[in-house]
Amino acid sequence: MHWGNPYYLFLLILIPIFLIFIGLAKHKRKRNFKKFAEKKFYDFYMQNFSDFHWNLKNIIFVTALLFLIISLAKPRWSKEVQIIKKEGIDIVVCIDVSKSMDAQDIQPNRIDRAKDQISLFIDQLKGDRIALVAFAGESFVQCPLTNDYGAAKLFLNLLDTETVPSYGTDIGGAISNATELFGEKNKHKMIIIVSDGEDLAGNAIDVTKKAVKENAIIYTLGIGSPEGSTIPLKDQSGNTVYAKNDKGDIVFSKLDIKTLTQIAKFGQGRFFPITPKQSEIFEIMKSINAIEKKKLDSKEFTRYKEQYKYFVIICLVLLIIESIILYRKKREFKRVLDHEE
């Protein structure tokens, strides 16, 4: 026999404790009787009390307690085989963590809004595996492919614009890194780029074409506004300053719709600007659901069936029986009725 909660078996120590308590109660009853009468009158005094029924009630109650404890420990026997199949597609989300993502043209700022969108996207997934790639001037895998969505969101929350120390924005490098995460046998692959689109490396289109040849579909989510915004920074004193170019002019970071649209076009996907309604997430989910999902894995599990319900039933039956057993002899009640008459 196997147990689901074996630690409950420690409660079996209550059985001898209860039996000791019953014995002490009987001893105390006799001791208290001696205080007002001689011992030879005890049997006469207790003639209407049935020791047999009293002991029977206690035995039944202790047995019911025994079955209750066993049921809590969840006994298991009789093996059953379960086959669990998982289907879905592999998705890599590449999130831009360059300094321009601190711009506040999208409240509270671009990076936080992007993380909110990705978190919502993860909440909609069912059976698909997801990975996170953070990129700026270079890229790295923040979270490998997983179907543990809680872990993916935990890694997502750790991202900020200090995650990647190198300056710049290399979207092509992020796509290349994402492609390497997919296995060679993957039939369907999806890459989602979340960025303001300022591809400073300028090689995103070429890398996108290579990714498509390996069955990857690329969607782009644009975060920011076409009008642009300044990029807040902190100086050594902790004061807020704004990023400047080599000429000393304050830099305005704008959403590069053209670049993101071209990447999505060559990636056979679509470009979506991030909006407060977050409708673009659900549009991407429609595309995911329309893709024929491949079988990720199929596992066979052998487990024991839980049988605790039988012990619960026996426990309830015993308690009912215990409740209807009387330990006072019937003639006592007859004598009381005669006296009343």
VEXBA-29182 format. One record per residue (C-alpha): residue in three letters; chain; residue number from 1; x, y, z. Coordinates in steps of 0.05 Angstrom, whole numbers, plus 5000, padded with zeros to 4 digits. Each point is the difference from the previous one (the first is absolute). Layout:
+------+-----+-----+------+------+------+
! type ! mol ! seq !   c1 !   c2 !   c3 !
+------+-----+-----+------+------+------+
!  ALA !   A ! NUM !    X !    Y !    Z !
...
+------+-----+-----+------+------+------+
% end
This chain:
+------+-----+-----+------+------+------+
! type ! mol ! seq !   c1 !   c2 !   c3 !
+------+-----+-----+------+------+------+
!  MET !   A !   1 ! 5000 ! 5000 ! 5000 !
!  HIS !   A !   2 ! 5023 ! 5071 ! 4984 !
!  TRP !   A !   3 ! 4981 ! 5064 ! 5035 !
!  GLY !   A !   4 ! 4985 ! 5070 ! 4974 !
!  ASN !   A !   5 ! 5009 ! 5035 ! 5067 !
!  PRO !   A !   6 ! 5039 ! 4950 ! 5043 !
!  TYR !   A !   7 ! 5014 ! 5052 ! 5055 !
!  TYR !   A !   8 ! 4927 ! 4995 ! 5023 !
!  LEU !   A !   9 ! 5017 ! 4930 ! 5023 !
!  PHE !   A !  10 ! 5035 ! 5032 ! 5060 !
!  LEU !   A !  11 ! 4930 ! 5015 ! 5025 !
!  LEU !   A !  12 ! 4993 ! 4926 ! 5016 !
!  ILE !   A !  13 ! 5033 ! 5016 ! 5066 !
!  LEU !   A !  14 ! 4932 ! 5028 ! 5020 !
!  ILE !   A !  15 ! 4971 ! 4929 ! 5002 !
!  PRO !   A !  16 ! 5039 ! 4975 ! 5062 !
!  ILE !   A !  17 ! 4993 ! 5069 ! 5032 !
!  PHE !   A !  18 ! 4924 ! 4995 ! 4993 !
!  LEU !   A !  19 ! 5000 ! 4928 ! 5028 !
!  ILE !   A !  20 ! 5041 ! 5023 ! 5060 !
!  PHE !   A !  21 ! 4951 ! 5057 ! 5011 !
!  ILE !   A !  22 ! 4942 ! 4950 ! 5001 !
!  GLY !   A !  23 ! 5036 ! 4958 ! 5052 !
!  LEU !   A !  24 ! 5015 ! 5060 ! 5043 !
!  ALA !   A !  25 ! 4928 ! 5023 ! 4996 !
!  LYS !   A !  26 ! 4975 ! 4933 ! 5026 !
!  HIS !   A !  27 ! 5051 ! 5001 ! 5056 !
!  LYS !   A !  28 ! 4981 ! 5072 ! 5019 !
!  ARG !   A !  29 ! 4926 ! 4980 ! 5002 !
!  LYS !   A !  30 ! 5014 ! 4945 ! 5051 !
!  ARG !   A !  31 ! 5045 ! 5046 ! 5041 !
!  ASN !   A !  32 ! 4947 ! 5054 ! 5003 !
!  PHE !   A !  33 ! 4948 ! 4948 ! 5022 !
!  LYS !   A !  34 ! 5043 ! 4980 ! 5059 !
!  LYS !   A !  35 ! 4995 ! 5071 ! 5028 !
!  PHE !   A !  36 ! 4926 ! 4991 ! 5018 !
!  ALA !   A !  37 ! 4989 ! 4924 ! 5003 !
!  GLU !   A !  38 ! 5034 ! 4934 ! 5014 !
!  LYS !   A !  39 ! 5029 ! 4961 ! 4942 !
!  LYS !   A !  40 ! 4951 ! 4941 ! 5010 !
!  PHE !   A !  41 ! 4943 ! 5046 ! 4979 !
!  TYR !   A !  42 ! 5033 ! 5018 ! 4934 !
!  ASP !   A !  43 ! 4971 ! 4942 ! 4959 !
!  PHE !   A !  44 ! 4930 ! 5016 ! 5028 !
!  TYR !   A !  45 ! 5008 ! 5073 ! 4982 !
!  MET !   A !  46 ! 5023 ! 4983 ! 4929 !
!  GLN !   A !  47 ! 4949 ! 4945 ! 4987 !
!  ASN !   A !  48 ! 4964 ! 5042 ! 4947 !
!  PHE !   A !  49 ! 5067 ! 5016 ! 4966 !
!  SER !   A !  50 ! 5021 ! 4951 ! 4945 !
!  ASP !   A !  51 ! 5075 ! 4992 ! 4999 !
!  PHE !   A !  52 ! 4994 ! 4959 ! 4936 !
!  HIS !   A !  53 ! 4963 ! 5054 ! 4961 !
!  TRP !   A !  54 ! 5045 ! 5055 ! 5029 !
!  ASN !   A !  55 ! 5062 ! 4962 ! 4978 !
!  LEU !   A !  56 ! 4968 ! 4984 ! 4933 !
!  LYS !   A !  57 ! 4986 ! 5074 ! 4987 !
!  ASN !   A !  58 ! 5072 ! 5017 ! 5016 !
!  ILE !   A !  59 ! 5028 ! 4945 ! 4956 !
!  ILE !   A !  60 ! 4957 ! 5022 ! 4941 !
!  PHE !   A !  61 ! 5019 ! 5073 ! 5011 !
!  VAL !   A !  62 ! 5075 ! 4983 ! 5002 !
!  THR !   A !  63 ! 4992 ! 4957 ! 4937 !
!  ALA !   A !  64 ! 4965 ! 5057 ! 4965 !
!  LEU !   A !  65 ! 5057 ! 5047 ! 5020 !
!  LEU !   A !  66 ! 5049 ! 4949 ! 4972 !
!  PHE !   A !  67 ! 4965 ! 4999 ! 4932 !
!  LEU !   A !  68 ! 4996 ! 5076 ! 5000 !
!  ILE !   A !  69 ! 5075 ! 5006 ! 5010 !
!  ILE !   A !  70 ! 5013 ! 4949 ! 4945 !
!  SER !   A !  71 ! 4955 ! 5038 ! 4952 !
!  LEU !   A !  72 ! 5038 ! 5065 ! 5015 !
!  ALA !   A !  73 ! 5065 ! 4965 ! 4981 !
!  LYS !   A !  74 ! 4969 ! 4984 ! 4932 !
!  PRO !   A !  75 ! 5014 ! 4926 ! 4990 !
!  ARG !   A !  76 ! 5014 ! 4980 ! 4928 !
!  TRP !   A !  77 ! 5001 ! 4934 ! 4963 !
!  SER !   A !  78 ! 4979 ! 4971 ! 4933 !
!  LYS !   A !  79 ! 5043 ! 5031 ! 4946 !
!  GLU !   A !  80 ! 4972 ! 5040 ! 4941 !
!  VAL !   A !  81 ! 5035 ! 5025 ! 4938 !
!  GLN !   A !  82 ! 4991 ! 5071 ! 4975 !
!  ILE !   A !  83 ! 5026 ! 5028 ! 4934 !
!  ILE !   A !  84 ! 5009 ! 5075 ! 5000 !
!  LYS !   A !  85 ! 5008 ! 5034 ! 4933 !
!  LYS !   A !  86 ! 5021 ! 5072 ! 4992 !
!  GLU !   A !  87 ! 4990 ! 5041 ! 4937 !
!  GLY !   A !  88 ! 5021 ! 5070 ! 4983 !
!  ILE !   A !  89 ! 5050 ! 5044 ! 4966 !
!  ASP !   A !  90 ! 5065 ! 5030 ! 5023 !
!  ILE !   A !  91 ! 5001 ! 5076 ! 5009 !
!  VAL !   A !  92 ! 5059 ! 5045 ! 5015 !
!  VAL !   A !  93 ! 4986 ! 5071 ! 5023 !
!  CYS !   A !  94 ! 5057 ! 5048 ! 4988 !
!  ILE !   A !  95 ! 4993 ! 5061 ! 5043 !
!  ASP !   A !  96 ! 5039 ! 5064 ! 4989 !
!  VAL !   A !  97 ! 5035 ! 5023 ! 5064 !
!  SER !   A !  98 ! 5042 ! 5056 ! 4970 !
!  LYS !   A !  99 ! 5002 ! 5068 ! 5034 !
!  SER !   A ! 100 ! 4948 ! 5028 ! 4951 !
!  MET !   A ! 101 ! 4949 ! 4954 ! 5033 !
!  ASP !   A ! 102 ! 5001 ! 5047 ! 5061 !
!  ALA !   A ! 103 ! 4966 ! 5053 ! 4958 !
!  GLN !   A ! 104 ! 4933 ! 5022 ! 5030 !
!  ASP !   A ! 105 ! 4959 ! 5015 ! 4938 !
!  ILE !   A ! 106 ! 4963 ! 4936 ! 5019 !
!  GLN !   A ! 107 ! 4981 ! 5001 ! 5074 !
!  PRO !   A ! 108 ! 5030 ! 4983 ! 5047 !
!  ASN !   A ! 109 ! 5057 ! 4987 ! 4951 !
!  ARG !   A ! 110 ! 5014 ! 4955 ! 4941 !
!  ILE !   A ! 111 ! 5034 ! 4943 ! 5037 !
!  ASP !   A ! 112 ! 4945 ! 4993 ! 5052 !
!  ARG !   A ! 113 ! 4945 ! 5003 ! 4949 !
!  ALA !   A ! 114 ! 5037 ! 4947 ! 4958 !
!  LYS !   A ! 115 ! 5005 ! 4954 ! 5061 !
!  ASP !   A ! 116 ! 4926 ! 5009 ! 5014 !
!  GLN !   A ! 117 ! 4983 ! 4980 ! 4929 !
!  ILE !   A ! 118 ! 5045 ! 4938 ! 5002 !
!  SER !   A ! 119 ! 4972 ! 4980 ! 5068 !
!  LEU !   A ! 120 ! 4930 ! 5003 ! 4971 !
!  PHE !   A ! 121 ! 5023 ! 4960 ! 4941 !
!  ILE !   A ! 122 ! 5028 ! 4946 ! 5045 !
!  ASP !   A ! 123 ! 4934 ! 4996 ! 5037 !
!  GLN !   A ! 124 ! 4965 ! 4982 ! 4935 !
!  LEU !   A ! 125 ! 5045 ! 4941 ! 4982 !
!  LYS !   A ! 126 ! 4975 ! 4929 ! 5006 !
!  GLY !   A ! 127 ! 5049 ! 4944 ! 4987 !
!  ASP !   A ! 128 ! 5050 ! 5042 ! 4962 !
!  ARG !   A ! 129 ! 5072 ! 5008 ! 5021 !
!  ILE !   A ! 130 ! 5029 ! 5070 ! 5008 !
!  ALA !   A ! 131 ! 5070 ! 5029 ! 5006 !
!  LEU !   A ! 132 ! 5025 ! 5070 ! 5014 !
!  VAL !   A ! 133 ! 5059 ! 5034 ! 4966 !
!  ALA !   A ! 134 ! 5023 ! 5068 ! 5026 !
!  PHE !   A ! 135 ! 5038 ! 5045 ! 4952 !
!  ALA !   A ! 136 ! 5033 ! 5067 ! 4993 !
!  GLY !   A ! 137 ! 5069 ! 5007 ! 4967 !
!  GLU !   A ! 138 ! 5005 ! 4924 ! 5011 !
!  SER !   A ! 139 ! 4950 ! 4947 ! 5019 !
!  PHE !   A ! 140 ! 4995 ! 4941 ! 5048 !
!  VAL !   A ! 141 ! 4949 ! 4948 ! 5020 !
!  GLN !   A ! 142 ! 4963 ! 5023 ! 5063 !
!  CYS !   A ! 143 ! 4956 ! 4939 ! 5002 !
!  PRO !   A ! 144 ! 5007 ! 4936 ! 4958 !
!  LEU !   A ! 145 ! 4940 ! 4966 ! 4968 !
!  THR !   A ! 146 ! 4952 ! 4978 ! 5054 !
!  ASN !   A ! 147 ! 4926 ! 4986 ! 5013 !
!  ASP !   A ! 148 ! 5008 ! 5023 ! 5072 !
!  TYR !   A ! 149 ! 4966 ! 5067 ! 4990 !
!  GLY !   A ! 150 ! 5010 ! 5021 ! 5072 !
!  ALA !   A ! 151 ! 5075 ! 4994 ! 4992 !
!  ALA !   A ! 152 ! 4998 ! 5038 ! 4934 !
!  LYS !   A ! 153 ! 4963 ! 5058 ! 5033 !
!  LEU !   A ! 154 ! 5050 ! 4999 ! 5057 !
!  PHE !   A ! 155 ! 5058 ! 5008 ! 4951 !
!  LEU !   A ! 156 ! 4961 ! 5054 ! 4963 !
!  ASN !   A ! 157 ! 4991 ! 5041 ! 5063 !
!  LEU !   A ! 158 ! 5076 ! 5001 ! 5010 !
!  LEU !   A ! 159 ! 5012 ! 5037 ! 4935 !
!  ASP !   A ! 160 ! 5016 ! 5074 ! 4996 !
!  THR !   A ! 161 ! 5044 ! 5046 ! 4959 !
!  GLU !   A ! 162 ! 5060 ! 4982 ! 5044 !
!  THR !   A ! 163 ! 4995 ! 4926 ! 4982 !
!  VAL !   A ! 164 ! 5045 ! 5005 ! 4938 !
!  PRO !   A ! 165 ! 5061 ! 5044 ! 5013 !
!  SER !   A ! 166 ! 5017 ! 5014 ! 4927 !
!  TYR !   A ! 167 ! 4969 ! 5060 ! 4966 !
!  GLY !   A ! 168 ! 4963 ! 5000 ! 4934 !
!  THR !   A ! 169 ! 4944 ! 4957 ! 4970 !
!  ASP !   A ! 170 ! 5016 ! 4937 ! 4960 !
!  ILE !   A ! 171 ! 4933 ! 4970 ! 4979 !
!  GLY !   A ! 172 ! 5035 ! 4953 ! 4951 !
!  GLY !   A ! 173 ! 5043 ! 4971 ! 5055 !
!  ALA !   A ! 174 ! 4937 ! 4987 ! 5042 !
!  ILE !   A ! 175 ! 4966 ! 4963 ! 4942 !
!  SER !   A ! 176 ! 5063 ! 4959 ! 4988 !
!  ASN !   A ! 177 ! 5003 ! 4982 ! 5074 !
!  ALA !   A ! 178 ! 4926 ! 4982 ! 5000 !
!  THR !   A ! 179 ! 5008 ! 4955 ! 4940 !
!  GLU !   A ! 180 ! 5054 ! 4960 ! 5035 !
!  LEU !   A ! 181 ! 4951 ! 4983 ! 5056 !
!  PHE !   A ! 182 ! 4956 ! 4960 ! 4953 !
!  GLY !   A ! 183 ! 5015 ! 4927 ! 4989 !
!  GLU !   A ! 184 ! 5014 ! 4977 ! 4929 !
!  LYS !   A ! 185 ! 4937 ! 4957 ! 4999 !
!  ASN !   A ! 186 ! 4954 ! 5057 ! 5020 !
!  LYS !   A ! 187 ! 4946 ! 5006 ! 4947 !
!  HIS !   A ! 188 ! 4972 ! 5066 ! 5024 !
!  LYS !   A ! 189 ! 5040 ! 5056 ! 5031 !
!  MET !   A ! 190 ! 4978 ! 5070 ! 5019 !
!  ILE !   A ! 191 ! 5042 ! 5060 ! 5018 !
!  ILE !   A ! 192 ! 4970 ! 5063 ! 5030 !
!  ILE !   A ! 193 ! 5042 ! 5063 ! 5000 !
!  VAL !   A ! 194 ! 4980 ! 5053 ! 5052 !
!  SER !   A ! 195 ! 5039 ! 5063 ! 4985 !
!  ASP !   A ! 196 ! 4997 ! 5073 ! 4981 !
!  GLY !   A ! 197 ! 5031 ! 4978 ! 4934 !
!  GLU !   A ! 198 ! 5065 ! 5040 ! 5000 !
!  ASP !   A ! 199 ! 5044 ! 4947 ! 4970 !
!  LEU !   A ! 200 ! 5069 ! 5032 ! 5006 !
!  ALA !   A ! 201 ! 5036 ! 4937 ! 4975 !
!  GLY !   A ! 202 ! 4959 ! 5001 ! 4935 !
!  ASN !   A ! 203 ! 5002 ! 4926 ! 4985 !
!  ALA !   A ! 204 ! 4930 ! 4980 ! 5024 !
!  ILE !   A ! 205 ! 4971 ! 4988 ! 4931 !
!  ASP !   A ! 206 ! 5055 ! 4952 ! 4977 !
!  VAL !   A ! 207 ! 4995 ! 4960 ! 5065 !
!  THR !   A ! 208 ! 4924 ! 4999 ! 4993 !
!  LYS !   A ! 209 ! 5004 ! 4968 ! 4931 !
!  LYS !   A ! 210 ! 5046 ! 4945 ! 5028 !
!  ALA !   A ! 211 ! 4951 ! 4987 ! 5057 !
!  VAL !   A ! 212 ! 4942 ! 4992 ! 4952 !
!  LYS !   A ! 213 ! 5038 ! 4946 ! 4962 !
!  GLU !   A ! 214 ! 5001 ! 4961 ! 5065 !
!  ASN !   A ! 215 ! 4924 ! 5003 ! 5006 !
!  ALA !   A ! 216 ! 4998 ! 5059 ! 5048 !
!  ILE !   A ! 217 ! 4944 ! 5052 ! 4999 !
!  ILE !   A ! 218 ! 5018 ! 5069 ! 5027 !
!  TYR !   A ! 219 ! 4951 ! 5050 ! 5030 !
!  THR !   A ! 220 ! 5020 ! 5069 ! 5024 !
!  LEU !   A ! 221 ! 4970 ! 5042 ! 5055 !
!  GLY !   A ! 222 ! 5017 ! 5073 ! 4997 !
!  ILE !   A ! 223 ! 5007 ! 5036 ! 5067 !
!  GLY !   A ! 224 ! 5004 ! 5076 ! 4999 !
!  SER !   A ! 225 ! 4972 ! 5058 ! 4960 !
!  PRO !   A ! 226 ! 5019 ! 5027 ! 4931 !
!  GLU !   A ! 227 ! 5009 ! 5069 ! 5032 !
!  GLY !   A ! 228 ! 5053 ! 4972 ! 5046 !
!  SER !   A ! 229 ! 5024 ! 5018 ! 5070 !
!  THR !   A ! 230 ! 5063 ! 5016 ! 5037 !
!  ILE !   A ! 231 ! 5038 ! 4944 ! 5035 !
!  PRO !   A ! 232 ! 5008 ! 5013 ! 5075 !
!  LEU !   A ! 233 ! 5065 ! 4979 ! 5033 !
!  LYS !   A ! 234 ! 5030 ! 5005 ! 5070 !
!  ASP !   A ! 235 ! 5066 ! 5036 ! 5011 !
!  GLN !   A ! 236 ! 5050 ! 4983 ! 5054 !
!  SER !   A ! 237 ! 4962 ! 5043 ! 5050 !
!  GLY !   A ! 238 ! 4935 ! 4964 ! 4986 !
!  ASN !   A ! 239 ! 4969 ! 5059 ! 4964 !
!  THR !   A ! 240 ! 4959 ! 4991 ! 4936 !
!  VAL !   A ! 241 ! 5034 ! 5021 ! 4936 !
!  TYR !   A ! 242 ! 4984 ! 4985 ! 4928 !
!  ALA !   A ! 243 ! 5040 ! 4962 ! 4948 !
!  LYS !   A ! 244 ! 5038 ! 5043 ! 4950 !
!  ASN !   A ! 245 ! 5035 ! 4985 ! 4934 !
!  ASP !   A ! 246 ! 5073 ! 5014 ! 4984 !
!  LYS !   A ! 247 ! 4982 ! 5072 ! 4983 !
!  GLY !   A ! 248 ! 4971 ! 5011 ! 5069 !
!  ASP !   A ! 249 ! 4928 ! 5004 ! 4976 !
!  ILE !   A ! 250 ! 4945 ! 4964 ! 5039 !
!  VAL !   A ! 251 ! 4980 ! 4936 ! 4964 !
!  PHE !   A ! 252 ! 4927 ! 4986 ! 4982 !
!  SER !   A ! 253 ! 4985 ! 4926 ! 4994 !
!  LYS !   A ! 254 ! 4943 ! 4985 ! 4951 !
!  LEU !   A ! 255 ! 4962 ! 4938 ! 4983 !
!  ASP !   A ! 256 ! 5029 ! 4973 ! 4935 !
!  ILE !   A ! 257 ! 4937 ! 4973 ! 4968 !
!  LYS !   A ! 258 ! 5034 ! 4990 ! 4933 !
!  THR !   A ! 259 ! 5054 ! 4953 ! 5025 !
!  LEU !   A ! 260 ! 4952 ! 4959 ! 5043 !
!  THR !   A ! 261 ! 4951 ! 4994 ! 4942 !
!  GLN !   A ! 262 ! 5054 ! 4976 ! 4953 !
!  ILE !   A ! 263 ! 5024 ! 4947 ! 5050 !
!  ALA !   A ! 264 ! 4928 ! 4975 ! 5008 !
!  LYS !   A ! 265 ! 4990 ! 5000 ! 4925 !
!  PHE !   A ! 266 ! 5062 ! 4960 ! 4984 !
!  GLY !   A ! 267 ! 4986 ! 4957 ! 5061 !
!  GLN !   A ! 268 ! 4931 ! 4981 ! 4971 !
!  GLY !   A ! 269 ! 4967 ! 5028 ! 5062 !
!  ARG !   A ! 270 ! 4968 ! 5067 ! 5018 !
!  PHE !   A ! 271 ! 5019 ! 5065 ! 5034 !
!  PHE !   A ! 272 ! 4958 ! 5026 ! 5058 !
!  PRO !   A ! 273 ! 5008 ! 5065 ! 5037 !
!  ILE !   A ! 274 ! 4989 ! 4990 ! 5075 !
!  THR !   A ! 275 ! 4936 ! 5033 ! 5022 !
!  PRO !   A ! 276 ! 4967 ! 5012 ! 5068 !
!  LYS !   A ! 277 ! 4944 ! 4951 ! 4981 !
!  GLN !   A ! 278 ! 5052 ! 4944 ! 4990 !
!  SER !   A ! 279 ! 4960 ! 4973 ! 4942 !
!  GLU !   A ! 280 ! 5064 ! 4983 ! 4961 !
!  ILE !   A ! 281 ! 5015 ! 4943 ! 5050 !
!  PHE !   A ! 282 ! 4934 ! 4966 ! 4983 !
!  GLU !   A ! 283 ! 5013 ! 5009 ! 4925 !
!  ILE !   A ! 284 ! 5066 ! 4963 ! 5008 !
!  MET !   A ! 285 ! 4964 ! 4946 ! 5040 !
!  LYS !   A ! 286 ! 4951 ! 4991 ! 4942 !
!  SER !   A ! 287 ! 5060 ! 4988 ! 4954 !
!  ILE !   A ! 288 ! 5029 ! 4950 ! 5049 !
!  ASN !   A ! 289 ! 4935 ! 4961 ! 5005 !
!  ALA !   A ! 290 ! 4994 ! 4999 ! 4924 !
!  ILE !   A ! 291 ! 5067 ! 4965 ! 4994 !
!  GLU !   A ! 292 ! 4999 ! 4924 ! 4998 !
!  LYS !   A ! 293 ! 5030 ! 4982 ! 5067 !
!  LYS !   A ! 294 ! 5054 ! 4948 ! 5001 !
!  LYS !   A ! 295 ! 5006 ! 4947 ! 5053 !
!  LEU !   A ! 296 ! 5052 ! 5022 ! 5050 !
!  ASP !   A ! 297 ! 5003 ! 4936 ! 5040 !
!  SER !   A ! 298 ! 4962 ! 4939 ! 5022 !
!  LYS !   A ! 299 ! 5014 ! 4969 ! 5068 !
!  GLU !   A ! 300 ! 4973 ! 4937 ! 5033 !
!  PHE !   A ! 301 ! 4990 ! 5002 ! 5075 !
!  THR !   A ! 302 ! 4985 ! 4942 ! 5046 !
!  ARG !   A ! 303 ! 4968 ! 5019 ! 5066 !
!  TYR !   A ! 304 ! 4961 ! 4967 ! 5057 !
!  LYS !   A ! 305 ! 4926 ! 5015 ! 5009 !
!  GLU !   A ! 306 ! 4979 ! 5036 ! 5063 !
!  GLN !   A ! 307 ! 4954 ! 4956 ! 5042 !
!  TYR !   A ! 308 ! 4987 ! 5044 ! 5060 !
!  LYS !   A ! 309 ! 4925 ! 5005 ! 4986 !
!  TYR !   A ! 310 ! 4989 ! 4929 ! 5024 !
!  PHE !   A ! 311 ! 5031 ! 5016 ! 5067 !
!  VAL !   A ! 312 ! 4958 ! 5063 ! 5006 !
!  ILE !   A ! 313 ! 4936 ! 4960 ! 4988 !
!  ILE !   A ! 314 ! 5019 ! 4948 ! 5052 !
!  CYS !   A ! 315 ! 5017 ! 5056 ! 5049 !
!  LEU !   A ! 316 ! 4931 ! 5032 ! 4991 !
!  VAL !   A ! 317 ! 4963 ! 4934 ! 5006 !
!  LEU !   A ! 318 ! 5037 ! 4984 ! 5066 !
!  LEU !   A ! 319 ! 4984 ! 5069 ! 5028 !
!  ILE !   A ! 320 ! 4926 ! 4990 ! 4984 !
!  ILE !   A ! 321 ! 5001 ! 4932 ! 5035 !
!  GLU !   A ! 322 ! 5036 ! 5029 ! 5060 !
!  SER !   A ! 323 ! 4949 ! 5055 ! 5007 !
!  ILE !   A ! 324 ! 4940 ! 4952 ! 5005 !
!  ILE !   A ! 325 ! 5031 ! 4953 ! 5052 !
!  LEU !   A ! 326 ! 4975 ! 5014 ! 5071 !
!  TYR !   A ! 327 ! 5041 ! 4981 ! 5060 !
!  ARG !   A ! 328 ! 4942 ! 5006 ! 5049 !
!  LYS !   A ! 329 ! 4958 ! 4937 ! 5009 !
!  LYS !   A ! 330 ! 4928 ! 5004 ! 4976 !
!  ARG !   A ! 331 ! 4972 ! 4980 ! 5067 !
!  GLU !   A ! 332 ! 5024 ! 5065 ! 5028 !
!  PHE !   A ! 333 ! 4954 ! 5038 ! 4954 !
!  LYS !   A ! 334 ! 4944 ! 4952 ! 5015 !
!  ARG !   A ! 335 ! 5009 ! 5012 ! 5075 !
!  VAL !   A ! 336 ! 4997 ! 5075 ! 4989 !
!  LEU !   A ! 337 ! 4936 ! 4994 ! 4961 !
!  ASP !   A ! 338 ! 4968 ! 4956 ! 5053 !
!  HIS !   A ! 339 ! 5019 ! 5049 ! 5054 !
!  GLU !   A ! 340 ! 4968 ! 5057 ! 4961 !
!  GLU !   A ! 341 ! 4936 ! 4960 ! 4993 !
+------+-----+-----+------+------+------+
% end
